């Protein structure tokens, strides 16, 4: 929750900058926990687990509430990124192999989903001149069905819909928090599971709000008057990029073992080193 500078950076950044920031650079924190904090300072990681859990809870719930009232699409997606990384930190704080697997899966999942959302929203902002949800827009489902499909898949993945890639990272994170390592604050982590489920409900609320306004072109949030702003649909390279991300989101959601199998040896070795 300390990274509230991030949404402003996304709003000002070009589309490519937002994709790189969300999909790659935002993962450095989780990578640092797994690659450096846990192996180098295992005692401190155990002692301060409750603090990491508290920060994760704030990120998931409070930032989810902030995202719910945003009027700028890019800023909303950026706030949702902070909330999703809260699940990654929560999974790491659980201290179990499932938690580490969930953190790695969540990192990759959010990278793909955020790339798709920022790609679509950034392109729409370039065409419209802004990403303000107050401005009346044409319905993407009617005027730009390809962009509409990519947006709906990205929003569905962001809210953790089963069968899509984000579901496994968030579900496994909550499962790991409910059954953490023996030396972790079990009661606090189980409270986080309940509140984390509430955070997922918030994610569903703000994702469906964007879908209602932008994809369906309806809702009281839109300004009064005809929705006359044109939008060009995705073609050529833009459509190929969007569909590649959509395929990855669906494939890893249906076949999570493709990624879990790759990370199993790494998490097992990390926990073995901590035990030693």
C-alpha positions in Angstrom: 0.0 0.0 0.0 3.0 2.3 0.1 3.2 2.4 -3.7 0.3 4.9 -4.3 2.7 6.7 -6.6 2.2 3.9 -9.1 -1.3 5.0 -10.5 -0.1 8.5 -11.3 3.0 7.1 -13.1 0.7 4.8 -15.2 -1.6 7.7 -16.2 1.3 9.8 -17.4 3.2 6.9 -19.1 2.7 5.8 -22.7 1.2 2.4 -23.3 4.5 0.6 -23.7 5.8 2.2 -20.5 2.7 1.1 -18.6 3.0 -2.5 -19.9 6.7 -2.7 -18.9 6.1 -1.1 -15.5 3.2 -3.4 -14.6 4.3 -6.7 -16.3 8.0 -6.7 -15.4 9.2 -4.0 -13.0 6.3 -4.5 -10.6 7.4 -8.1 -10.1 10.9 -7.1 -8.8 9.4 -6.8 -5.3 8.1 -10.3 -5.2 11.3 -11.6 -6.8 13.3 -9.8 -4.1 11.4 -11.4 -1.3 11.9 -14.9 -2.8 15.4 -14.5 -4.1 17.0 -12.4 -1.3 14.8 -11.8 1.8 13.9 -15.4 2.5 17.3 -17.0 1.9 19.5 -14.3 3.3 17.4 -13.3 6.3 15.2 -16.2 7.2 14.9 -15.3 10.9 13.8 -11.8 10.1 11.3 -13.1 7.5 9.8 -15.2 10.2 9.8 -12.5 12.9 8.3 -9.8 10.7 5.8 -12.1 8.9 2.9 -10.5 10.8 3.9 -7.1 9.5 4.0 -8.3 5.9 0.6 -9.9 6.4 -0.8 -6.6 7.7 0.6 -4.7 4.7 -0.8 -7.3 2.3 -4.2 -7.0 3.9 -4.2 -3.2 3.5 -3.2 -3.6 -0.1 -5.9 -6.0 -0.9 -8.8 -4.4 0.9 -8.1 -0.6 1.1 -6.6 -0.3 -2.4 -9.5 -2.4 -3.7 -11.9 0.3 -2.2 -9.8 3.0 -3.8 -10.0 1.3 -7.2 -13.7 1.0 -6.9 -14.3 4.8 -7.1 -11.7 5.7 -9.7 -12.9 7.5 -12.8 -9.8 7.0 -14.9 -9.4 3.5 -16.5 -5.6 3.5 -16.4 -5.5 4.6 -12.8 -8.1 2.0 -11.9 -6.0 -0.8 -13.5 -2.9 0.5 -11.8 -4.6 0.4 -8.4 -5.8 -3.1 -9.1 -2.2 -4.0 -9.7 -1.3 -2.9 -6.2 -4.1 -5.0 -4.8 -3.1 -8.1 -6.7 0.5 -7.8 -5.6 -0.9 -7.9 -2.0 -2.0 -11.5 -2.7 1.6 -12.2 -3.7 3.0 -10.8 -0.5 0.4 -12.6 1.5 1.3 -15.9 -0.1 5.0 -15.4 0.6 4.3 -14.5 4.3 2.5 -17.9 4.7 5.9 -19.5 4.6 4.7 -22.8 3.0 5.6 -24.4 -0.3 2.1 -23.7 -1.6 2.5 -20.1 -0.6 5.7 -19.8 -2.6 4.2 -21.5 -5.5 1.2 -19.2 -5.3 3.5 -16.1 -5.2 5.4 -17.2 -8.3 2.2 -18.1 -10.2 0.5 -14.8 -9.1 3.5 -12.8 -10.3 3.4 -14.4 -13.8 -0.4 -14.3 -13.9 -0.6 -10.6 -13.0 2.1 -9.8 -15.5 0.1 -11.3 -18.4 -3.2 -9.8 -17.3 -1.8 -6.3 -16.6 -0.1 -6.3 -20.0 -3.4 -7.1 -21.7 -5.4 -4.5 -19.8 -2.8 -1.7 -20.2 -2.4 -2.6 -23.8 -6.2 -2.3 -24.5 -6.8 0.7 -22.2 -3.8 2.5 -23.5 -4.8 2.1 -27.1 -8.3 3.3 -26.3 -6.9 6.3 -24.4 -4.8 7.2 -27.5 -7.8 7.1 -29.7 -10.2 8.9 -27.3 -7.8 11.4 -25.9 -8.6 10.3 -22.3 -9.6 7.3 -20.3 -12.2 9.1 -18.2 -15.1 6.9 -17.3 -17.4 9.9 -17.0 -17.2 10.6 -20.7 -19.9 8.8 -22.8 -18.4 6.3 -25.2 -19.5 4.0 -27.9 -20.1 0.4 -26.8 -17.0 -1.7 -27.6 -19.1 -4.8 -28.1 -20.8 -3.0 -31.0 -18.1 -0.8 -32.6 -14.9 -2.6 -31.7 -15.7 -6.2 -30.8 -12.1 -7.4 -30.9 -11.0 -4.8 -28.4 -14.2 -5.6 -26.5 -13.3 -9.3 -26.3 -9.7 -8.5 -25.1 -11.0 -6.1 -22.5 -13.6 -8.6 -21.1 -11.1 -11.4 -20.9 -8.6 -9.1 -19.1 -11.3 -7.9 -16.6 -12.5 -11.4 -16.0 -9.0 -12.6 -15.3 -8.4 -9.6 -13.0 -11.4 -10.5 -10.9 -10.1 -14.0 -10.5 -12.6 -15.9 -12.5 -12.0 -19.7 -12.5 -10.6 -21.0 -15.7 -8.4 -18.0 -16.2 -4.8 -17.5 -15.0 -5.3 -15.1 -12.0 -7.7 -17.6 -10.3 -4.9 -20.0 -9.4 -2.5 -17.4 -7.9 -5.2 -15.9 -5.7 -6.9 -19.1 -4.8 -3.6 -20.8 -3.8 -2.5 -17.6 -1.9 -5.7 -17.8 0.2 -5.3 -21.6 0.7 -1.7 -21.1 1.8 -2.7 -18.4 4.2 -5.4 -20.6 5.7 -2.8 -23.5 6.2 0.5 -21.7 6.7 3.8 -23.0 7.9 3.7 -24.0 11.6 5.8 -21.0 12.7 3.5 -18.3 11.2 0.7 -16.3 12.8 -2.1 -18.7 12.0 -4.9 -16.6 13.5 -3.9 -13.4 11.7 -3.5 -15.2 8.4 -6.9 -16.8 8.6 -8.4 -13.4 9.3 -6.6 -12.3 6.1 -8.3 -15.1 4.2 -11.7 -13.8 5.1 -10.9 -10.2 4.3 -9.0 -11.3 1.2 -12.2 -12.9 -0.1 -13.8 -9.6 0.5 -11.0 -8.0 -1.6 -11.9 -10.4 -4.4 -15.5 -9.2 -4.3 -14.2 -5.7 -4.6 -12.2 -6.7 -7.6 -15.3 -8.1 -9.2 -17.2 -4.9 -8.5 -14.7 -2.5 -10.1 -14.0 -4.9 -13.1 -17.7 -5.3 -13.8 -18.2 -1.6 -13.5 -15.6 -0.9 -16.2 -17.2 -3.6 -18.4 -20.7 -2.1 -18.0 -19.5 1.4 -18.9 -16.9 0.7 -21.6 -17.9 -2.7 -23.1 -21.6 -2.4 -22.9 -21.7 1.4 -23.2 -24.3 2.0 -20.5 -24.6 3.0 -16.9 -25.2 6.0 -14.8 -21.5 6.9 -14.6 -21.4 7.9 -18.2 -22.1 11.5 -19.1 -25.5 12.4 -20.5 -25.9 12.7 -24.3 -25.1 10.5 -27.3 -22.1 8.3 -27.1 -20.6 9.5 -30.3 -16.8 9.1 -29.9 -15.5 6.7 -32.6 -13.0 3.9 -31.9 -11.0 1.8 -34.4 -11.0 -1.9 -33.7 -7.8 -3.9 -33.2 -6.2 -5.0 -36.5 -2.9 -6.6 -37.6 -0.2 -6.4 -35.0 -2.4 -5.0 -32.3 -4.8 -7.8 -32.7 -2.0 -10.4 -32.7 -0.6 -9.0 -29.5 -3.9 -9.0 -27.8 -4.8 -12.5 -28.9 -1.4 -13.8 -27.8 -2.0 -12.5 -24.3 -5.6 -13.8 -24.3 -4.4 -17.3 -25.3 -1.8 -17.3 -22.5 -4.4 -16.2 -19.9 -6.8 -19.0 -20.9 -4.1 -21.7 -21.4 -2.5 -21.2 -17.9 -5.9 -20.9 -16.4 -7.0 -24.3 -17.8 -3.6 -26.0 -17.5 -1.9 -24.4 -14.4 0.4 -27.4 -14.0 2.4 -26.0 -17.0 3.7 -23.2 -14.7 3.4 -25.0 -11.3 5.6 -27.8 -12.6 8.3 -25.4 -13.6 8.4 -23.7 -10.2 8.1 -26.8 -8.0 11.8 -27.6 -7.9 12.7 -24.0 -7.1 10.3 -23.7 -4.2 11.3 -27.0 -2.8 15.0 -26.1 -2.9 14.3 -22.7 -1.3 12.4 -24.3 1.6 15.1 -26.9 2.0 17.7 -24.2 2.3 15.6 -22.4 4.9 15.2 -25.5 6.9 19.0 -26.1 6.8 
